[in-house]
Amino acid sequence: MSFYGPEYDVKKLPGSQGAGSNGGAKGSALINRDLYIQEKPEWHAPWKLMRVISGHQGWVRSVCVEPDNQWFATGSADRTIKIWDLASGELKLSLTGHIMAIRGLAVSNRHPYMFSAGEDKMVKCWDLEMNKVIRHYHGHLSGVYSLDLHPTLDLLVSAGNDAVARVWDIRTREPVFVLQGHKAGISQVRCQEADPQVITTSMDSTVRLWDLAAGKTQTVLTHHKKAVRALTLHPEEFTFATGSPDNIKEWKCPEGSFIHNFYPPQNSIINTLAANQDGVMFAGGDNGSMGFFDWKTGHKFQEMDTIAGPGSLEAENGIFASAFDKTGMRLITCEADKSIKIWREDPKATKESNPGIPWRPVANRSGF
């Protein structure tokens, strides 16, 4: 697959300079880029608001969905973690323990544990059978902005404003590695089973892929020109995307090769990205902008703005965090107006009634 769609034999395309051709005036070009044909995106139904959930008293900064898809948790600047029923949106439980905003959440798929990270420099392990903290992980020198669990190993990775990612043994609380190399705070960290097993994005405008076995940098991606605030892994493909004010980029693992750009809403700083197994990627911005993209081609098929709730300032429409549920059919967004919103595809939409934003081939799609 080329950046412009399916691979085509250039020699068989009309007008190409194949073997035995004298080339003519354009014979000096080995490949005429105009001959590549971009693949058309799949049609996706538009997304619409399904439910607004209230309960937090501060900005909602983080979200995670538990593996059985029965509930989800949110963390807020009000220093609480709230657990909500995914089907009804009803509050099930509130947890307290952090003394500053909660910036990262993760639920284990192997143990009855949830992990949280906050601006208070703390990383906590919550026993979900007793609903209390059972372990603390000490070591960060500043606020912790993100954390993630390794899918198959008993390892937790946390990262934040001190510009390092710390790898912990969740059972012993002992540090395994301190991943150093970023020059500014780390905004996001994600783990996966295959190499690179740890990926980080940073305010230093770089993305780093880490060799977890050796505890050192494997690759540094320097294509972004501004701070990289957002990161998401595709749930089934071996690819990931990163978001920055300049654009959103898709990459291929394990080497981190560049695939293509996504073009987010203008004048928006992308705070969060999420992808589902149906090939839809969501991007949420600090100004409330929402973009929905076809993962395979990068085409933006829907764009809209979230609206701050009653009693909120107009500027409090930023989106800080997002996650699809395990089916990929519901999207959860965490917002500056203290609300949580749940979105879903319009079940009545058809390709004829809702064609979406028109697709047009983009010149130099593969450009950095």
Secondary structure, DSSP 4 states (H G I P E B T S, - for coil): -BTTBS---GGGSTT---TT---GGGTT-S--GGG--PPPPPP-PPEEEEEEE---SS-EEEEEE-TTSSEEEEEETTSEEEEEETTT--EEEEEE--SS-EEEEEE-SSSSEEEEEETTS-EEEEETTTTEEEEEE---SS-EEEEEE-SSSSEEEEEETTS-EEEEETTT--EEEEE---SS-EEEEEE-SSSS-EEEEETTS-EEEEETTTTEEEEEE---SS---EEEE-SSSSEEEEE-SS-EEEEETTTTEEEEEE-PPTT--EEEEEE-TTSEEEEEETTSEEEEEETTT--EEEEEE--PPTTS-TTTT-EEEEEE-TTSSEEEEEETTS-EEEEEE-TT--TTT---SPP---TTTT--
